[in-house]
Amino acid sequence: MNKAIFFFLIFLVLLPLHMFALRPLQDQWSPVKDAKDPHIIKIGEFAVSEYARLNEVTLKFVTVVSGDIQIVSNVKYYKLVVTANNGGNNSSKNYETVVWVLKSILEIMDFKPLF
């Protein structure tokens, strides 16, 4: 078998395994020590502003209510409950968001309202 084909097949097998490893694990979360920590606040602000930008809605960050953290393969996942104002009517609502952080790179994975 050609070496290039062999390595390509190995790549096709290992890529999905690597992507699975970068997902947060169910029920493996630990509470954050302080929801008012400036680093946690920065992540909450990012989540609200990124969600608003991607969905073309007006939301303004208010606070982080609570949060959990999980570390998988040097990637930190933050599951936060944030409060945000809808810019049009000043009503506040809580949202749950999941953000992954790798060094200085942040990426929003989920953002949904809590009822």
N, CA and C atoms as a LAMMPS dump frame, in Angstrom:
ITEM: TIMESTEP
0
ITEM: NUMBER OF ATOMS
345
ITEM: BOX BOUNDS ff ff ff
-5.0000000000000000e+02 5.0000000000000000e+02
-5.0000000000000000e+02 5.0000000000000000e+02
-5.0000000000000000e+02 5.0000000000000000e+02
ITEM: ATOMS id mol type element x y z
1 1 1 N 0.85 -1.179 0
2 1 2 C 0 0 0
3 1 3 C 0.89 1.235 0
4 2 1 N 0.506 2.209 -0.741
5 2 2 C 1.24 3.458 -0.826
6 2 3 C 1.253 4.133 0.55
7 3 1 N 2.405 4.686 0.955
8 3 2 C 2.533 5.336 2.262
9 3 3 C 1.576 6.514 2.404
10 4 1 N 1.387 7.275 1.349
11 4 2 C 0.496 8.441 1.409
12 4 3 C -0.936 8.012 1.689
13 5 1 N -1.384 6.945 1.061
14 5 2 C -2.742 6.445 1.297
15 5 3 C -2.873 5.927 2.721
16 6 1 N -1.846 5.23 3.195
17 6 2 C -1.853 4.711 4.562
18 6 3 C -1.988 5.846 5.576
19 7 1 N -1.168 6.893 5.423
20 7 2 C -1.226 8.008 6.362
21 7 3 C -2.543 8.777 6.25
22 8 1 N -3.085 8.879 5.058
23 8 2 C -4.377 9.525 4.873
24 8 3 C -5.478 8.761 5.607
25 9 1 N -5.444 7.427 5.519
26 9 2 C -6.444 6.61 6.218
27 9 3 C -6.294 6.733 7.735
28 10 1 N -5.061 6.763 8.215
29 10 2 C -4.825 6.954 9.657
30 10 3 C -5.371 8.319 10.088
31 11 1 N -5.132 9.329 9.272
32 11 2 C -5.64 10.681 9.56
33 11 3 C -7.159 10.679 9.654
34 12 1 N -7.812 10.005 8.738
35 12 2 C -9.275 9.95 8.743
36 12 3 C -9.815 9.258 9.986
37 13 1 N -9.076 8.321 10.518
38 13 2 C -9.504 7.618 11.731
39 13 3 C -9.229 8.463 12.966
40 14 1 N -8.069 9.112 13.028
41 14 2 C -7.684 9.859 14.227
42 14 3 C -8.354 11.217 14.353
43 15 1 N -8.702 11.865 13.254
44 15 2 C -9.324 13.184 13.324
45 15 3 C -10.622 13.179 14.123
46 16 1 N -11.554 12.259 13.854
47 16 2 C -12.778 12.262 14.679
48 16 3 C -12.508 11.973 16.153
49 17 1 N -11.511 11.145 16.444
50 17 2 C -11.175 10.873 17.843
51 17 3 C -10.653 12.127 18.524
52 18 1 N -9.84 12.901 17.817
53 18 2 C -9.309 14.135 18.366
54 18 3 C -10.43 15.143 18.607
55 19 1 N -11.353 15.264 17.673
56 19 2 C -12.459 16.199 17.831
57 19 3 C -13.352 15.787 19.005
58 20 1 N -13.543 14.493 19.194
59 20 2 C -14.329 14.015 20.331
60 20 3 C -13.641 14.376 21.639
61 21 1 N -12.322 14.298 21.662
62 21 2 C -11.571 14.593 22.886
63 21 3 C -11.662 16.064 23.257
64 22 1 N -11.939 16.95 22.311
65 22 2 C -12.022 18.374 22.597
66 22 3 C -13.416 18.82 23.024
67 23 1 N -14.325 17.915 23.189
68 23 2 C -15.678 18.242 23.663
69 23 3 C -15.704 18.141 25.189
70 24 1 N -16.479 19.012 25.841
71 24 2 C -16.603 18.866 27.29
72 24 3 C -17.312 17.563 27.635
73 25 1 N -16.927 16.985 28.75
74 25 2 C -17.508 15.724 29.19
75 25 3 C -18.768 15.998 29.996
76 26 1 N -19.778 15.171 29.819
77 26 2 C -21.019 15.334 30.572
78 26 3 C -20.751 15.11 32.058
79 27 1 N -21.313 15.941 32.878
80 27 2 C -21.28 15.793 34.336
81 27 3 C -19.868 15.774 34.923
82 28 1 N -18.933 16.437 34.296
83 28 2 C -17.573 16.527 34.818
84 28 3 C -17.212 17.973 35.165
85 29 1 N -18.209 18.771 35.504
86 29 2 C -18.005 20.187 35.759
87 29 3 C -17.691 20.437 37.23
88 30 1 N -16.86 21.439 37.492
89 30 2 C -16.568 21.906 38.85
90 30 3 C -16.99 23.363 38.947
91 31 1 N -17.544 23.774 40.076
92 31 2 C -17.97 25.177 40.202
93 31 3 C -16.772 26.128 40.151
94 32 1 N -16.971 27.302 39.539
95 32 2 C -15.926 28.327 39.584
96 32 3 C -15.867 28.87 41.005
97 33 1 N -14.697 29.283 41.426
98 33 2 C -14.528 29.739 42.804
99 33 3 C -15.227 31.07 43.063
100 34 1 N -15.18 31.978 42.078
101 34 2 C -15.749 33.312 42.282
102 34 3 C -16.341 33.818 40.968
103 35 1 N -17.653 33.927 40.911
104 35 2 C -18.318 34.4 39.695
105 35 3 C -18.017 35.87 39.424
106 36 1 N -17.489 36.596 40.405
107 36 2 C -17.151 38.013 40.237
108 36 3 C -15.686 38.213 39.851
109 37 1 N -14.949 37.125 39.641
110 37 2 C -13.555 37.201 39.214
111 37 3 C -13.49 37.921 37.862
112 38 1 N -12.564 38.857 37.696
113 38 2 C -12.483 39.604 36.427
114 38 3 C -12.339 38.706 35.19
115 39 1 N -11.638 37.596 35.312
116 39 2 C -11.483 36.672 34.178
117 39 3 C -12.832 36.048 33.805
118 40 1 N -13.612 35.661 34.807
119 40 2 C -14.933 35.073 34.558
120 40 3 C -15.87 36.133 33.965
121 41 1 N -15.797 37.357 34.485
122 41 2 C -16.607 38.455 33.95
123 41 3 C -16.266 38.687 32.48
124 42 1 N -14.971 38.668 32.151
125 42 2 C -14.541 38.869 30.758
126 42 3 C -15.13 37.791 29.844
127 43 1 N -15.16 36.554 30.302
128 43 2 C -15.727 35.459 29.503
129 43 3 C -17.232 35.66 29.329
130 44 1 N -17.915 36.069 30.397
131 44 2 C -19.352 36.342 30.304
132 44 3 C -19.648 37.485 29.349
133 45 1 N -18.869 38.551 29.419
134 45 2 C -19.04 39.681 28.501
135 45 3 C -18.82 39.241 27.056
136 46 1 N -17.784 38.429 26.845
137 46 2 C -17.515 37.919 25.499
138 46 3 C -18.698 37.117 24.979
139 47 1 N -19.232 36.22 25.811
140 47 2 C -20.337 35.355 25.377
141 47 3 C -21.542 36.184 24.945
142 48 1 N -21.907 37.185 25.731
143 48 2 C -23.073 38.015 25.403
144 48 3 C -22.81 38.82 24.141
145 49 1 N -21.664 39.461 24.042
146 49 2 C -21.389 40.294 22.868
147 49 3 C -21.239 39.449 21.6
148 50 1 N -20.626 38.288 21.698
149 50 2 C -20.457 37.427 20.527
150 50 3 C -21.798 36.868 20.059
151 51 1 N -22.639 36.446 21.016
152 51 2 C -23.97 35.962 20.646
153 51 3 C -24.77 37.077 19.967
154 52 1 N -24.719 38.283 20.538
155 52 2 C -25.453 39.417 19.964
156 52 3 C -24.946 39.738 18.564
157 53 1 N -23.635 39.706 18.384
158 53 2 C -23.056 40.006 17.07
159 53 3 C -23.449 38.953 16.04
160 54 1 N -23.338 37.684 16.395
161 54 2 C -23.631 36.597 15.455
162 54 3 C -25.108 36.524 15.086
163 55 1 N -25.983 36.895 16.024
164 55 2 C -27.423 36.783 15.792
165 55 3 C -28.098 38.121 15.515
166 56 1 N -27.295 39.166 15.421
167 56 2 C -27.788 40.509 15.12
168 56 3 C -28.935 40.92 16.042
169 57 1 N -28.699 40.757 17.34
170 57 2 C -29.657 41.179 18.354
171 57 3 C -28.96 42.163 19.28
172 58 1 N -29.757 42.894 20.044
173 58 2 C -29.207 43.854 20.99
174 58 3 C -29.282 43.265 22.39
175 59 1 N -28.141 42.871 22.909
176 59 2 C -28.039 42.385 24.284
177 59 3 C -26.887 43.114 24.953
178 60 1 N -27.075 43.444 26.219
179 60 2 C -26.023 44.099 26.982
180 60 3 C -25.747 43.278 28.235
181 61 1 N -24.488 42.92 28.43
182 61 2 C -24.062 42.138 29.583
183 61 3 C -24.355 42.888 30.878
184 62 1 N -24.875 42.158 31.89
185 62 2 C -25.117 42.733 33.209
186 62 3 C -24.18 42.098 34.238
187 63 1 N -24.241 40.764 34.395
188 63 2 C -23.412 40.089 35.389
189 63 3 C -23.33 38.596 35.112
190 64 1 N -22.386 37.95 35.781
191 64 2 C -22.321 36.487 35.805
192 64 3 C -22.973 36.047 37.099
193 65 1 N -23.978 35.188 36.993
194 65 2 C -24.708 34.705 38.164
195 65 3 C -23.959 33.548 38.808
196 66 1 N -23.543 32.594 37.988
197 66 2 C -22.819 31.418 38.493
198 66 3 C -22.057 30.796 37.332
199 67 1 N -21.216 29.823 37.654
200 67 2 C -20.462 29.187 36.583
201 67 3 C -19.796 27.907 37.019
202 68 1 N -19.471 27.121 36.013
203 68 2 C -18.738 25.87 36.192
204 68 3 C -17.592 25.856 35.196
205 69 1 N -16.575 25.063 35.517
206 69 2 C -15.41 24.942 34.648
207 69 3 C -15.072 23.47 34.459
208 70 1 N -14.491 23.187 33.305
209 70 2 C -14.029 21.841 32.992
210 70 3 C -12.798 21.991 32.103
211 71 1 N -11.765 21.205 32.364
212 71 2 C -10.546 21.251 31.562
213 71 3 C -10.375 19.91 30.868
214 72 1 N -10.303 19.955 29.526
215 72 2 C -10.114 18.76 28.708
216 72 3 C -9.022 19.064 27.7
217 73 1 N -7.953 18.313 27.729
218 73 2 C -6.845 18.468 26.772
219 73 3 C -6.361 19.913 26.682
220 74 1 N -6.105 20.541 27.815
221 74 2 C -5.62 21.918 27.917
222 74 3 C -6.607 22.97 27.437
223 75 1 N -7.821 22.577 27.123
224 75 2 C -8.865 23.531 26.754
225 75 3 C -9.769 23.702 27.969
226 76 1 N -10.002 24.952 28.354
227 76 2 C -10.89 25.231 29.473
228 76 3 C -12.275 25.544 28.939
229 77 1 N -13.256 24.85 29.465
230 77 2 C -14.655 25.09 29.111
231 77 3 C -15.325 25.764 30.291
232 78 1 N -16.028 26.849 30.017
233 78 2 C -16.773 27.556 31.046
234 78 3 C -18.252 27.486 30.704
235 79 1 N -19.034 26.971 31.644
236 79 2 C -20.493 26.969 31.516
237 79 3 C -20.998 28.004 32.509
238 80 1 N -21.463 29.125 31.983
239 80 2 C -21.847 30.246 32.831
240 80 3 C -23.331 30.559 32.697
241 81 1 N -23.906 31.022 33.787
242 81 2 C -25.235 31.628 33.747
243 81 3 C -24.988 33.132 33.842
244 82 1 N -25.382 33.844 32.785
245 82 2 C -25.169 35.286 32.721
246 82 3 C -26.515 35.994 32.65
247 83 1 N -26.537 37.224 33.128
248 83 2 C -27.71 38.073 32.995
249 83 3 C -27.387 39.131 31.956
250 84 1 N -28.343 39.336 31.038
251 84 2 C -28.169 40.35 29.996
252 84 3 C -29.471 41.117 29.81
253 85 1 N -29.329 42.386 29.432
254 85 2 C -30.476 43.243 29.133
255 85 3 C -30.74 43.218 27.641
256 86 1 N -32.019 43.153 27.317
257 86 2 C -32.416 43.359 25.93
258 86 3 C -32.425 44.859 25.724
259 87 1 N -31.605 45.343 24.816
260 87 2 C -31.413 46.78 24.624
261 87 3 C -32.682 47.566 24.387
262 88 1 N -33.703 46.96 23.816
263 88 2 C -34.907 47.692 23.478
264 88 3 C -35.819 47.984 24.646
265 89 1 N -35.915 47.081 25.627
266 89 2 C -36.91 47.279 26.684
267 89 3 C -36.351 47.188 28.102
268 90 1 N -35.054 47.165 28.257
269 90 2 C -34.396 47.134 29.568
270 90 3 C -34.806 45.966 30.456
271 91 1 N -35.381 44.92 29.907
272 91 2 C -35.714 43.756 30.729
273 91 3 C -34.518 42.811 30.764
274 92 1 N -34.206 42.326 31.957
275 92 2 C -33.08 41.411 32.134
276 92 3 C -33.559 39.975 32.052
277 93 1 N -32.687 39.129 31.533
278 93 2 C -32.987 37.714 31.4
279 93 3 C -31.701 36.925 31.639
280 94 1 N -31.85 35.72 32.192
281 94 2 C -30.688 34.86 32.391
282 94 3 C -30.501 33.94 31.197
283 95 1 N -29.237 33.71 30.865
284 95 2 C -28.858 32.836 29.761
285 95 3 C -27.783 31.876 30.249
286 96 1 N -27.793 30.674 29.687
287 96 2 C -26.707 29.726 29.939
288 96 3 C -25.834 29.682 28.702
289 97 1 N -24.541 29.784 28.916
290 97 2 C -23.607 29.774 27.802
291 97 3 C -22.446 28.83 28.096
292 98 1 N -21.88 28.276 27.055
293 98 2 C -20.664 27.47 27.158
294 98 3 C -19.632 28.112 26.239
295 99 1 N -18.475 28.43 26.804
296 99 2 C -17.383 29.064 26.066
297 99 3 C -16.132 28.244 26.308
298 100 1 N -15.38 27.964 25.232
299 100 2 C -14.092 27.318 25.443
300 100 3 C -12.988 28.347 25.295
301 101 1 N -11.938 28.144 26.102
302 101 2 C -10.819 29.077 26.137
303 101 3 C -9.531 28.28 25.999
304 102 1 N -8.719 28.668 25.029
305 102 2 C -7.395 28.079 24.837
306 102 3 C -6.423 29.232 24.738
307 103 1 N -5.641 29.41 25.787
308 103 2 C -4.743 30.559 25.926
309 103 3 C -5.567 31.84 25.829
310 104 1 N -5.403 32.635 24.777
311 104 2 C -6.175 33.876 24.673
312 104 3 C -7.291 33.776 23.631
313 105 1 N -7.565 32.58 23.139
314 105 2 C -8.619 32.382 22.143
315 105 3 C -9.896 31.949 22.857
316 106 1 N -10.993 32.648 22.584
317 106 2 C -12.297 32.315 23.153
318 106 3 C -13.246 31.97 22.017
319 107 1 N -14.097 30.985 22.238
320 107 2 C -15.08 30.584 21.228
321 107 3 C -16.36 30.179 21.943
322 108 1 N -17.466 30.736 21.5
323 108 2 C -18.756 30.403 22.091
324 108 3 C -19.266 29.104 21.467
325 109 1 N -19.717 28.186 22.311
326 109 2 C -20.241 26.916 21.827
327 109 3 C -21.76 26.841 21.919
328 110 1 N -22.321 27.51 22.943
329 110 2 C -23.761 27.444 23.168
330 110 3 C -24.187 28.704 23.912
331 111 1 N -25.407 29.125 23.638
332 111 2 C -25.979 30.286 24.309
333 111 3 C -27.482 30.148 24.209
334 112 1 N -28.146 29.991 25.356
335 112 2 C -29.603 29.796 25.323
336 112 3 C -30.245 30.46 26.528
337 113 1 N -31.463 30.949 26.355
338 113 2 C -32.171 31.576 27.468
339 113 3 C -32.606 30.54 28.498
340 114 1 N -32.62 30.954 29.74
341 114 2 C -33.154 30.114 30.815
342 114 3 C -34.54 30.625 31.178
343 115 1 N -35.454 29.737 31.378
344 115 2 C -36.825 30.142 31.674
345 115 3 C -37.142 29.972 33.123
